[in-house]
Amino acid sequence: MMRTADLISSASRALRSNPLRSALTALGVIIGVGSVVAMVALGSGAQAQVERSIASLGSNLLIVVPGAQQSGGVRMAQGGGGRDTLTLDDVEAIAGLEGVLAVAPSQRSAAQIVANGTNWNTRIEGVTPSYLLARDWEVSQGRFFDESEERQARRVVVLGATVARELFANVDPVGQSMRINGGSYEVIGVLASKGQSGFGADQDDIVLAPLTTVKRRISGRFRRADTVSQISVKAATEGELNRLQEDVENLLRDRHRIRAGDEDDFTVQNLSSITETAAQTTQVFTYLLGGISAVSLLVGGIGIMNIMLVSVTERTREIGLRKALGARQSDILHQFGLEAVTLSLAGGMIGLALGVAGAWLMTSLFNLPLVISMQNALMAVGFSGLVGVVFGAYPAWRAAKLDPIEALRRE
Amino acid sequence: MTATLIEANNLVKLYTMGEETVRALDGVSFSVPRGDYCAIVGPSGSGKSTMMNILGGLDTPTQGRIVIDDADIGTLSDEQLAGFRNKTIGFIFQSFNLLPRLSALENVELPMIYGGVLPKERRERAADLLDRVGLGERMGHRPTQLSGGQQQRVAIARALAGRPALVLADEPTGALDSNTGKEILALFRQLNSEGVTIVIVTHDHDVAAATKRTIEMRDGHIVSDRLNGSRAA
């Protein structure tokens, strides 16, 4: 019986004796594994990007907006809804539910603002201080307004990063004044940047002001005093989110006197389920890319089989000699099988390296996070080894079964 | 260990070629004692190649019984035949059959690899054997860097590597010029005098005459079996 070390050195020797052919044979697997790794990494990167940007809207978050949900789908547009059905009393009631970490009403208004002689059109969100917690905002400069400023409808604003950059490029915005729809306001803080939302909107293009201020001085003219355009509800834990969604829906149906079977006059959006849907979509995309690449790995395997069959034919005499010298069928089987596995495993590892490099290149090109899981990498290399076993088995078996007398007679 | 190395009894080997059955061996009986040096001669088609394949454990007889070094060839499995070839037989071929990728030393090591001999011992034994056939200086050479006679010496060293009970040579001088052929035959004689049992299969009567004993075959039969006497020198 041949020792394992001798088997390995014999196989590697045979491969090195014809380096160009070995390299070309492995190339199929290199391309296959490389593209699987690169494509899956790209897909995972896109998935992480989508998840991250949706999560940036706020985690464990329910958003209640006026108007009925449309045709069973998830309605992305917020704040339309025609009638003002949500009130500050609804907000109070939701705050009393179990498992609520923060409730924040908000009133949206579009406005033109002027500062330093520059005009900027943006959205103004009238909010309470709890909005920061509910929507995972952070203040990067200055401060946020407090409860008493909110109650007194003070003329203070906190700017989103985009607005701050556009209007106060060269000066510290905190302490500056600006005009909104003609009235004068003091900038007391700037929000930390959140970037784009999962739906492509710039979340930093926003101005936050006290809810009362917005209602009385900016949009108040057109609206009832006690209604809000949106209620953000943050659950204490993620596990409670679905239960809380039902509680909020039941509570509001009750308060709005909606009978069973009638259409709700509000919609509760669950950001976790939106995230999940989006993540599933990109995951399917990832599998698709990986699957297409796997086909090229299969083609690489066929290339190995082809070359191994040629090699067995070329080396018939050698096989006959080895048998005459005492090689068992299993020795020959292992020797040729190992050559195929070595080819495909080496190809797999080179492919992995190239795939990681390619993924890095593409993700930096498309500005995506680079996500490469150890598990996927090991799977790709392991799969390449399997390709070697499967496609090397038949040629090796043919070699092992050769009749030594016939084989020695072959020229 | 018995004094008789080979005991062949009424061997028959049938080949089916299309619809025709060929009797390659048709009742062959002979015996070879340990330490013998004999030639099996005959024209092509005489059955000598079939005889060699059976002696070498590459083939088994259709009928009859042959025992070599206490192993009954007809009863061995493929696996056991491989072991038999490795331990009991040393092959020498007309066309040397050295692996071109390997050095002389590595070619000699080859049968010991299949015998599971450890690398250090393998290398020492191979080096000793190459010394013994007069190639101590050329161990690192590839076959293509050696002359025909030198290649056949490497093949002889390889045949001896497993310390076989029987060295089996198939037309060992067939690819060599006559002077080199004589050198190889002289080496065989020397090895035989050191106790190695050698059987040469050849169609060349001059080669046969260099051995101690000639077994002549024709049409699957042994037609004569005689000692070469003083002519062998």
Interface residues (C-beta under 8 A of the other chain):
Chain A: M1 M2 R3 A5 D6 S10 R13 A14 S17 R317 E318 L321 R322 K323 A324 L325 G326 A327 R328 Q329 D331 P404 I405 L408
Chain B: N53 G56 L58 D59 D78 E79 A82 G83 R85 N86 K87 F91 F93 N97 L99 R101 L110 P111 I113 Y114 G115 G116 L118 P119 R158 G162
